[in-house]
């Protein structure tokens, strides 16, 4: 089963951190998503979850 995109349709880029404030993926991860393997996608999602927690602390 393919890994679904974490995009939630709120595509706003934090210009300082280059991270989407909707899905919390880095701009490079967003660009790489279409060609990433399922394993890479799972890592991207995990990193995005970690980023979201860091954003919520600040």
N, CA, C and O of each residue as an XYZ file, in Angstrom:
232
protein
N       0.844     -1.172      0.000
C       0.000      0.000      0.000
C       0.897      1.247      0.000
O       1.834      1.347      0.793
N       0.605      2.171     -0.877
C       1.417      3.379     -1.015
C       1.241      4.309      0.185
O       0.189      4.332      0.824
N       2.279      5.062      0.472
C       2.263      6.025      1.575
C       1.575      7.299      1.079
O       1.970      7.867      0.062
N       0.553      7.738      1.797
C      -0.193      8.938      1.415
C       0.556     10.199      1.809
O       1.277     10.232      2.806
N       0.372     11.223      1.013
C       0.971     12.522      1.296
C       0.395     13.099      2.590
O      -0.803     12.973      2.845
N       1.237     13.726      3.404
C       0.752     14.354      4.631
C       0.153     15.741      4.397
O      -0.245     16.412      5.349
N       0.087     16.175      3.134
C      -0.453     17.496      2.810
C      -1.895     17.591      3.291
O      -2.704     16.693      3.059
N      -2.205     18.716      3.976
C      -3.566     18.934      4.452
C      -4.221     20.117      3.752
O      -5.280     20.588      4.166
N      -3.578     20.593      2.684
C      -4.154     21.665      1.885
C      -3.948     23.063      2.439
O      -4.517     24.025      1.924
N      -3.144     23.183      3.477
C      -2.779     24.495      4.024
C      -1.312     24.699      3.674
O      -0.423     24.397      4.470
N      -1.076     25.203      2.505
C       0.282     25.287      1.973
C       0.846     26.693      2.178
O       0.759     27.555      1.303
N       1.420     26.891      3.346
C       2.049     28.165      3.680
C       3.465     27.879      4.143
O       3.679     27.111      5.081
N       4.413     28.489      3.492
C       5.815     28.241      3.795
C       6.340     29.252      4.805
O       6.223     30.461      4.604
N       6.918     28.754      5.887
C       7.619     29.602      6.844
C       8.920     29.994      6.156
O       9.805     29.157      5.971
N       9.038     31.255      5.780
C      10.177     31.688      4.971
C      11.512     31.557      5.685
O      12.545     31.374      5.040
N      11.504     31.647      6.995
C      12.756     31.533      7.753
C      13.243     30.084      7.808
O      14.423     29.815      7.581
N      12.349     29.166      8.103
C      12.735     27.760      8.288
C      12.520     26.903      7.049
O      12.927     25.742      7.019
N      11.873     27.478      6.008
C      11.600     26.755      4.773
C      10.778     25.486      5.019
O      11.030     24.437      4.426
N       9.789     25.613      5.910
C       8.931     24.493      6.292
C       7.483     24.906      6.072
O       7.097     26.033      6.382
N       6.687     23.995      5.539
C       5.265     24.241      5.359
C       4.590     24.215      6.729
O       4.783     23.272      7.496
N       3.808     25.235      7.037
C       3.141     25.293      8.337
C       1.854     24.465      8.360
O       1.159     24.428      9.376
N       1.537     23.809      7.256
C       0.388     22.909      7.209
C       0.794     21.473      7.495
O       0.235     20.822      8.377
N       1.778     20.984      6.738
C       2.201     19.578      6.888
C       3.555     19.426      7.586
O       3.941     18.317      7.956
N       4.265     20.517      7.764
C       5.560     20.569      8.443
C       6.686     19.840      7.713
O       7.678     19.438      8.320
N       6.517     19.678      6.407
C       7.626     19.156      5.610
C       8.508     20.312      5.185
O       8.027     21.418      4.937
N       9.806     20.048      5.103
C      10.770     21.014      4.599
C      10.550     21.139      3.091
O      10.089     20.198      2.446
N      10.880     22.293      2.542
C      10.675     22.530      1.112
C      11.353     21.453      0.254
O      10.804     21.061     -0.776
N      12.515     20.977      0.652
C      13.208     19.926     -0.101
C      12.444     18.601     -0.042
O      12.420     17.848     -1.016
N      11.822     18.323      1.100
C      11.048     17.085      1.245
C       9.785     17.140      0.386
O       9.375     16.132     -0.188
N       9.174     18.315      0.301
C       7.991     18.476     -0.543
C       8.364     18.214     -2.003
O       7.646     17.520     -2.723
N       9.488     18.774     -2.424
C       9.945     18.605     -3.796
C      10.325     17.177     -4.130
O      10.158     16.743     -5.269
N      10.832     16.440     -3.153
C      11.285     15.068     -3.370
C      10.168     14.035     -3.230
O      10.357     12.869     -3.577
N       9.018     14.450     -2.730
C       7.946     13.503     -2.385
C       7.558     12.590     -3.549
O       7.435     11.380     -3.361
N       7.369     13.132     -4.717
C       6.858     12.345     -5.851
C       7.787     11.209     -6.254
O       7.322     10.178     -6.741
N       9.077     11.375     -6.063
C      10.029     10.346     -6.491
C      10.591      9.545     -5.311
O      11.400      8.640     -5.514
N      10.180      9.862     -4.108
C      10.695      9.171     -2.918
C      10.114      7.759     -2.815
O       8.976      7.508     -3.209
N      10.917      6.856     -2.280
C      10.436      5.499     -2.019
C       9.490      5.533     -0.823
O       9.437      6.533     -0.107
N       8.752      4.463     -0.602
C       7.856      4.411      0.550
C       8.632      4.566      1.856
O       8.149      5.210      2.788
N       9.812      3.991      1.931
C      10.650      4.129      3.125
C      11.054      5.577      3.357
O      11.018      6.066      4.486
N      11.436      6.254      2.291
C      11.802      7.663      2.392
C      10.602      8.501      2.802
O      10.734      9.420      3.610
N       9.443      8.195      2.256
C       8.224      8.930      2.603
C       7.889      8.758      4.082
O       7.482      9.712      4.746
N       8.057      7.565      4.586
C       7.787      7.315      6.013
C       8.741      8.117      6.891
O       8.336      8.640      7.929
N       9.999      8.216      6.484
C      10.971      9.026      7.232
C      10.604     10.506      7.169
O      10.702     11.218      8.169
N      10.184     10.964      6.002
C       9.774     12.365      5.854
C       8.604     12.664      6.775
O       8.585     13.701      7.439
N       7.634     11.770      6.821
C       6.471     11.967      7.689
C       6.898     12.012      9.151
O       6.409     12.849      9.910
N       7.797     11.130      9.552
C       8.268     11.129     10.940
C       9.006     12.420     11.266
O       8.818     12.985     12.344
N       9.841     12.891     10.352
C      10.563     14.142     10.575
C       9.586     15.318     10.655
O       9.784     16.241     11.445
N       8.537     15.279      9.840
C       7.533     16.341      9.864
C       6.793     16.351     11.204
O       6.500     17.419     11.741
N       6.494     15.182     11.738
C       5.833     15.104     13.051
C       6.720     15.691     14.148
O       6.246     16.394     15.040
N       8.003     15.391     14.066
C       8.955     15.939     15.033
C       9.012     17.460     14.912
O       9.012     18.164     15.922
N       9.060     17.969     13.679
C       9.067     19.420     13.453
C       7.814     20.072     14.004
O       7.883     21.145     14.604
N       6.672     19.435     13.807
C       5.413     19.991     14.286
C       5.463     20.167     15.807
O       5.026     21.194     16.327
N       5.987     19.182     16.512
C       6.113     19.267     17.967
C       7.024     20.416     18.352
O       6.745     21.123     19.320
N       8.112     20.619     17.612
C       9.029     21.712     17.903
C       8.362     23.066     17.663
O       8.550     23.998     18.444
N       7.582     23.175     16.583
C       6.863     24.422     16.288
C       5.847     24.727     17.398
O       5.681     25.880     17.794
N       5.172     23.689     17.891
C       4.155     23.881     18.914
C       4.752     24.349     20.235
O       4.084     25.041     21.002
N       6.008     23.979     20.511
C       6.693     24.405     21.741
C       7.014     25.889     21.696
O       7.037     26.563     22.726
N       7.264     26.394     20.489
C       7.675     27.800     20.338
C       6.498     28.642     20.251
O       6.619     29.860     20.121
